[in-house]
């Protein structure tokens, strides 16, 4: 399930998923290329982690970030991912 909101030149998209699906979804989103920031929230709406993505952030630089996201996914059953994209 996703929801889109437009805010100026940036667009946000929201995904609600189980903790076990989070790594796969974030990797998929990063490969899309136009992601500016990823925010992960718990069921109550509390922000757990906010990940700013720079244009050059790829490969080995993402490993620590994905490890942290995996740990969060293991601890929390339901998560919301908010993705901020730049519009083309």
C-alpha positions as CSV (number, residue, x, y, z in Angstrom):
1,X,0.0,0.0,0.0
2,X,1.4,3.4,-0.9
3,X,0.3,6.9,-0.7
4,X,1.7,9.9,-2.6
5,X,1.8,13.5,-1.6
6,X,3.4,16.3,-3.7
7,X,5.2,19.1,-1.9
8,X,6.8,21.6,-4.3
9,X,9.6,19.9,-6.3
10,X,9.7,16.9,-4.0
11,X,7.2,14.1,-3.8
12,X,6.7,11.8,-0.8
13,X,5.6,8.2,-0.9
14,X,4.5,6.1,2.1
15,X,4.8,2.3,2.4
16,X,3.4,0.2,5.3
17,X,5.1,-3.2,5.7
18,X,6.4,-5.8,8.1
19,X,9.8,-5.5,9.6
20,X,11.0,-8.6,7.7
21,X,10.4,-6.9,4.3
22,X,12.1,-3.6,5.0
23,X,15.6,-4.3,3.7
24,X,14.4,-5.6,0.4
25,X,12.1,-2.6,-0.1
26,X,14.8,-0.1,0.8
27,X,17.3,-1.7,-1.6
28,X,14.6,-1.5,-4.3
29,X,13.9,2.1,-3.6
30,X,17.6,3.1,-3.6
31,X,18.1,1.4,-7.0
32,X,15.4,3.7,-8.4
33,X,17.9,6.5,-8.0
34,X,15.9,9.7,-7.4
35,X,15.5,9.2,-3.6
36,X,16.5,12.1,-1.4
37,X,15.6,10.7,2.1
38,X,14.1,7.7,3.7
39,X,12.3,7.9,7.1
40,X,11.3,4.8,9.0
41,X,8.5,5.1,11.6
42,X,7.0,2.6,14.0
43,X,3.2,1.8,14.3
44,X,2.7,4.8,16.6
45,X,4.3,7.2,14.1
46,X,7.5,7.7,16.0
47,X,10.5,8.2,13.8
48,X,13.1,5.5,14.3
49,X,15.7,6.4,11.7
50,X,16.0,9.1,9.0
51,X,18.4,8.3,6.2
52,X,19.5,11.2,3.9
53,X,20.7,9.7,0.6
54,X,23.4,11.5,-1.3
55,X,24.0,11.0,-5.0
56,X,27.3,9.2,-4.5
57,X,26.1,6.9,-1.7
58,X,26.2,3.4,-3.2
59,X,27.7,0.0,-2.5
60,X,29.9,-0.4,0.6
61,X,28.8,3.0,1.9
62,X,25.2,1.7,2.3
63,X,26.3,-1.5,4.3
64,X,26.2,0.2,7.7
65,X,22.9,1.9,7.0
66,X,21.3,-1.4,5.8
67,X,22.6,-3.2,8.9
68,X,20.9,-0.6,11.1
69,X,17.7,-0.9,9.2
70,X,17.8,-4.7,9.4
71,X,18.2,-4.5,13.2
72,X,15.2,-2.2,13.4
73,X,13.2,-4.5,11.2
74,X,14.0,-7.4,13.4
75,X,12.7,-5.6,16.5
76,X,9.6,-4.0,15.1
77,X,6.7,-5.9,13.6
78,X,5.0,-3.1,11.6
79,X,6.8,-0.2,10.0
80,X,6.1,2.7,7.8
81,X,8.6,3.9,5.3
82,X,8.3,7.5,4.0
83,X,10.3,8.1,0.9
84,X,11.1,11.6,-0.3
85,X,11.9,11.8,-4.1
86,X,12.9,14.7,-6.3
87,X,10.5,15.2,-9.2
88,X,12.0,15.1,-12.7
